[in-house]
Amino acid sequence: MGDIDAMAVGQTVWRLGAGRSRPGEQVQAGAGIRIHRRPGEPVAAGEPLFTLYTDTPERFGPALAALDGGWSVGDTAPPPRPLIIDRIEP
């Protein structure tokens, strides 16, 4: 996989019902997204990249629209990134 846009994934899970748009609104405990590949991992045609979960099927359309363009598959893996970028010392 080339890259994943965290904002697109966040909006997708919100549209699936995992977040609130107003205080007091119900949240679906089972709503969310499973990401099957990490950036840089190989993927073959036909393999799933994401699985979306919701208890409300009509949420799939808006969720898929939010995820559209939020990921890319490239021919080469991106350069490795360090797990820890920097430290803040007191």
GUNUDO-466052 format. One record per atom (N, C-alpha, C): residue in one letter; atom name; x, y, z. Coordinates in nm, 2 decimals. Atoms other than C-alpha are relative to their C-alpha. Layout:
<sites>
 residuo atomo      u      v      w
       A    CA      X      Y      Z
...
</sites>
This chain:
<sites>
 residuo atomo      u      v      w
       M     N   0.09  -0.12   0.00
       M    CA   0.00   0.00   0.00
       M     C   0.09   0.12   0.00
       G     N  -0.08  -0.12   0.01
       G    CA   0.13   0.35  -0.08
       G     C  -0.02   0.09   0.12
       D     N   0.02  -0.10  -0.10
       D    CA  -0.03   0.58   0.17
       D     C  -0.15   0.00   0.05
       I     N   0.13   0.00  -0.06
       I    CA  -0.33   0.62   0.40
       I     C  -0.02   0.14   0.06
       D     N   0.03  -0.13  -0.06
       D    CA  -0.49   0.96   0.49
       D     C  -0.08  -0.02   0.13
       A     N   0.06   0.02  -0.13
       A    CA  -0.57   0.96   0.86
       A     C  -0.13   0.08   0.01
       M     N   0.13  -0.08  -0.01
       M    CA  -0.84   1.23   0.82
       M     C  -0.11  -0.07  -0.07
       A     N   0.10   0.08   0.07
       A    CA  -1.02   1.03   0.56
       A     C  -0.05  -0.12   0.08
       V     N   0.04   0.12  -0.08
       V    CA  -1.02   0.72   0.78
       V     C  -0.08   0.05   0.12
       G     N   0.08  -0.05  -0.11
       G    CA  -1.14   0.93   1.08
       G     C  -0.14   0.04  -0.04
       Q     N   0.13  -0.04   0.05
       Q    CA  -1.43   1.08   0.88
       Q     C  -0.08  -0.13  -0.04
       T     N   0.07   0.12   0.04
       T    CA  -1.51   0.73   0.75
       T     C  -0.06  -0.07   0.12
       V     N   0.06   0.06  -0.12
       V    CA  -1.55   0.58   1.10
       V     C  -0.10   0.08   0.07
       W     N   0.10  -0.09  -0.06
       W    CA  -1.74   0.88   1.22
       W     C  -0.13  -0.02  -0.08
       R     N   0.12   0.02   0.09
       R    CA  -1.99   0.83   0.92
       R     C  -0.06  -0.14   0.02
       L     N   0.05   0.14  -0.03
       L    CA  -2.01   0.46   1.01
       L     C  -0.08   0.00   0.14
       G     N   0.07  -0.01  -0.13
       G    CA  -2.14   0.57   1.36
       G     C   0.08  -0.01   0.12
       A     N  -0.09   0.01  -0.11
       A    CA  -1.83   0.55   1.57
       A     C   0.02   0.13   0.08
       G     N  -0.02  -0.13  -0.06
       G    CA  -1.85   0.92   1.67
       G     C  -0.13   0.08   0.00
       R     N   0.11  -0.08  -0.01
       R    CA  -2.09   1.19   1.76
       R     C   0.01   0.13  -0.08
       S     N   0.00  -0.13   0.06
       S    CA  -2.19   1.50   1.56
       S     C  -0.06   0.11   0.09
       R     N   0.06  -0.09  -0.10
       R    CA  -2.38   1.65   1.86
       R     C   0.01  -0.07   0.13
       P     N   0.00   0.06  -0.13
       P    CA  -2.36   1.60   2.23
       P     C  -0.12  -0.08   0.03
       G     N   0.11   0.08  -0.04
       G    CA  -2.57   1.32   2.36
       G     C  -0.04  -0.10  -0.11
       E     N   0.03   0.09   0.11
       E    CA  -2.59   1.15   2.02
       E     C   0.05  -0.14   0.03
       Q     N  -0.04   0.13  -0.02
       Q    CA  -2.57   0.77   2.03
       Q     C   0.12  -0.04  -0.09
       V     N  -0.12   0.05   0.08
       V    CA  -2.24   0.60   1.92
       V     C  -0.02  -0.15  -0.01
       Q     N   0.01   0.14   0.02
       Q    CA  -2.24   0.25   1.77
       Q     C   0.13  -0.07   0.05
       A     N  -0.12   0.07  -0.05
       A    CA  -1.99   0.03   1.97
       A     C   0.06  -0.09  -0.11
       G     N  -0.05   0.09   0.10
       G    CA  -1.95  -0.20   1.67
       G     C   0.04   0.07  -0.13
       A     N  -0.03  -0.07   0.12
       A    CA  -1.89   0.07   1.41
       A     C   0.15   0.03  -0.01
       G     N  -0.14  -0.03   0.01
       G    CA  -1.54   0.11   1.27
       G     C   0.06  -0.05  -0.13
       I     N  -0.07   0.04   0.12
       I    CA  -1.28   0.02   1.01
       I     C   0.12  -0.09   0.04
       R     N  -0.12   0.09  -0.02
       R    CA  -1.02  -0.26   0.99
       R     C   0.09   0.03  -0.12
       I     N  -0.10  -0.02   0.10
       I    CA  -0.71  -0.17   0.79
       I     C   0.08  -0.12  -0.01
       H     N  -0.06   0.12   0.02
       H    CA  -0.57  -0.48   0.64
       H     C   0.15   0.01  -0.04
       R     N  -0.14  -0.02   0.04
       R    CA  -0.23  -0.34   0.52
       R     C   0.05   0.13   0.06
       R     N  -0.07  -0.12  -0.05
       R    CA   0.01  -0.09   0.66
       R     C   0.07   0.07  -0.12
       P     N  -0.08  -0.06   0.12
       P    CA   0.18   0.17   0.43
       P     C   0.13  -0.07  -0.02
       G     N  -0.12   0.07   0.03
       G    CA   0.46   0.00   0.25
       G     C  -0.01  -0.15  -0.02
       E     N   0.01   0.14   0.01
       E    CA   0.33  -0.35   0.28
       E     C  -0.06  -0.04  -0.14
       P     N   0.05   0.04   0.13
       P    CA   0.27  -0.54  -0.05
       P     C  -0.14  -0.04   0.00
       V     N   0.14   0.03   0.01
       V    CA  -0.08  -0.59  -0.17
       V     C  -0.02  -0.05  -0.15
       A     N   0.02   0.05   0.14
       A    CA  -0.20  -0.80  -0.47
       A     C  -0.15   0.03  -0.04
       A     N   0.13  -0.03   0.05
       A    CA  -0.50  -0.73  -0.69
       A     C  -0.10  -0.10   0.06
       G     N   0.10   0.08  -0.06
       G    CA  -0.82  -0.85  -0.53
       G     C   0.00  -0.02   0.15
       E     N  -0.01   0.02  -0.15
       E    CA  -0.70  -0.85  -0.17
       E     C  -0.07   0.12   0.06
       P     N   0.06  -0.11  -0.07
       P    CA  -0.90  -0.64   0.07
       P     C   0.10   0.10   0.07
       L     N  -0.08  -0.10  -0.07
       L    CA  -0.75  -0.31   0.20
       L     C  -0.07   0.04   0.13
       F     N   0.08  -0.04  -0.11
       F    CA  -1.03  -0.22   0.44
       F     C  -0.12  -0.08   0.02
       T     N   0.13   0.05  -0.03
       T    CA  -1.33  -0.37   0.61
       T     C  -0.08   0.10   0.08
       L     N   0.08  -0.10  -0.07
       L    CA  -1.61  -0.13   0.72
       L     C  -0.10  -0.07   0.08
       Y     N   0.10   0.06  -0.09
       Y    CA  -1.84  -0.21   1.01
       Y     C  -0.10   0.11   0.05
       T     N   0.10  -0.09  -0.05
       T    CA  -2.17  -0.05   1.11
       T     C  -0.13  -0.09   0.02
       D     N   0.13   0.07  -0.03
       D    CA  -2.51  -0.16   1.25
       D     C  -0.11   0.06  -0.09
       T     N   0.09  -0.07   0.08
       T    CA  -2.68   0.08   1.01
       T     C   0.04   0.00  -0.15
       P     N  -0.05   0.01   0.14
       P    CA  -2.64  -0.02   0.64
       P     C   0.00   0.12  -0.08
       E     N   0.00  -0.13   0.08
       E    CA  -2.74   0.32   0.50
       E     C   0.12   0.09   0.03
       R     N  -0.12  -0.08  -0.02
       R    CA  -2.42   0.46   0.65
       R     C   0.11  -0.04  -0.09
       F     N  -0.11   0.04   0.08
       F    CA  -2.20   0.27   0.41
       F     C   0.02   0.09  -0.12
       G     N  -0.02  -0.09   0.11
       G    CA  -2.26   0.51   0.12
       G     C   0.08   0.12   0.04
       P     N  -0.07  -0.11  -0.04
       P    CA  -2.15   0.82   0.30
       P     C   0.14  -0.03   0.05
       A     N  -0.13   0.04  -0.05
       A    CA  -1.86   0.63   0.47
       A     C   0.09  -0.03  -0.12
       L     N  -0.09   0.03   0.12
       L    CA  -1.73   0.50   0.13
       L     C   0.04   0.13  -0.07
       A     N  -0.03  -0.13   0.07
       A    CA  -1.75   0.86  -0.01
       A     C   0.11   0.07   0.08
       A     N  -0.10  -0.06  -0.09
       A    CA  -1.54   0.98   0.29
       A     C   0.14  -0.06  -0.02
       L     N  -0.12   0.07   0.01
       L    CA  -1.28   0.71   0.23
       L     C   0.06   0.01  -0.15
       D     N  -0.04  -0.01   0.14
       D    CA  -1.27   0.77  -0.15
       D     C   0.12   0.10  -0.01
       G     N  -0.11  -0.09   0.02
       G    CA  -0.93   0.92  -0.24
       G     C   0.09   0.01   0.13
       G     N  -0.08   0.00  -0.13
       G    CA  -0.80   0.86   0.12
       G     C   0.11  -0.10   0.01
       W     N  -0.10   0.10   0.00
       W    CA  -0.56   0.59   0.02
       W     C   0.06  -0.01  -0.14
       S     N  -0.06   0.02   0.13
       S    CA  -0.32   0.50  -0.26
       S     C   0.08  -0.12   0.00
       V     N  -0.09   0.12   0.02
       V    CA  -0.13   0.20  -0.39
       V     C   0.10   0.04  -0.10
       G     N  -0.11  -0.04   0.09
       G    CA   0.21   0.26  -0.54
       G     C   0.08  -0.13  -0.04
       D     N  -0.08   0.11   0.06
       D    CA   0.46   0.05  -0.73
       D     C   0.12  -0.03   0.10
       T     N  -0.11   0.03  -0.09
       T    CA   0.73   0.09  -0.46
       T     C  -0.04   0.04   0.14
       A     N   0.03  -0.04  -0.15
       A    CA   0.73   0.11  -0.08
       A     C   0.05   0.13   0.03
       P     N  -0.06  -0.13  -0.04
       P    CA   0.77   0.45   0.08
       P     C   0.12  -0.03   0.09
       P     N  -0.11   0.02  -0.09
       P    CA   1.09   0.50   0.27
       P     C  -0.04  -0.02   0.14
       P     N   0.04   0.03  -0.13
       P    CA   1.08   0.36   0.62
       P     C   0.00   0.13   0.09
       R     N   0.01  -0.11  -0.09
       R    CA   0.98   0.61   0.89
       R     C   0.04  -0.05   0.14
       P     N  -0.04   0.04  -0.14
       P    CA   1.12   0.60   1.25
       P     C  -0.13  -0.01   0.08
       L     N   0.11   0.01  -0.09
       L    CA   0.88   0.49   1.52
       L     C  -0.01   0.12   0.09
       I     N   0.00  -0.12  -0.09
       I    CA   0.98   0.78   1.74
       I     C   0.07   0.11  -0.08
       I     N  -0.06  -0.10   0.08
       I    CA   1.04   1.10   1.55
       I     C   0.09   0.10   0.09
       D     N  -0.08  -0.09  -0.08
       D    CA   1.16   1.32   1.84
       D     C  -0.04  -0.02   0.15
       R     N   0.04   0.01  -0.14
       R    CA   1.16   1.34   2.22
       R     C   0.00   0.14   0.06
       I     N   0.01  -0.13  -0.07
       I    CA   1.06   1.63   2.44
       I     C   0.05  -0.02   0.14
       E     N  -0.06   0.02  -0.14
       E    CA   1.28   1.65   2.75
       E     C  -0.05   0.11   0.09
       P     N   0.05  -0.10  -0.10
       P    CA   1.15   1.83   3.06
       P     C   0.11   0.09   0.04
</sites>
